[in-house]
Amino acid sequence: MSNTYRLIELVKKETGIESDYGIAKLINVTSQKLSNWKTGQSEANAINTLKLMKAANISIDDALKLMTENTANPSGVLPKSAENLYIM
């Protein structure tokens, strides 16, 4: 699972937007670009990663934890409470 995939799934959960097309429109990229990120064919650049983070309403620290975790949180979704985040 790509790092960006996890972030996209968090955006879907936080915004209630279920489709990749809807997320792509939200951050102003093509559906194909979003699909490439999800499949690991490419990674989002810094600007698009920041757009995803803003859409998910998460901090840079939380995004880094999400994108570097392996099995500590298999669902790929961060808990709402900062107290529940594991420390790396």
Stockholm file with secondary structure:
# STOCKHOLM 1.0

chainA/1-88         MSNTYRLIELVKKETGIESDYGIAKLINVTSQKLSNWKTGQSEANAINTLKLMKAANISIDDALKLMTENTANPSGVLPKSAENLYIM
#=GR chainA/1-88 SS CCHHHHHHHHHHHHHCCCSHHHHHHHHTCCHHHHHHHHHTSSCCCHHHHHHHHHHHTCCHHHHHHHHHCSSSSTTCCCCSSGGGSCCC
#=GC SS_cons        CCHHHHHHHHHHHHHCCCSHHHHHHHHTCCHHHHHHHHHTSSCCCHHHHHHHHHHHTCCHHHHHHHHHCSSSSTTCCCCSSGGGSCCC
//
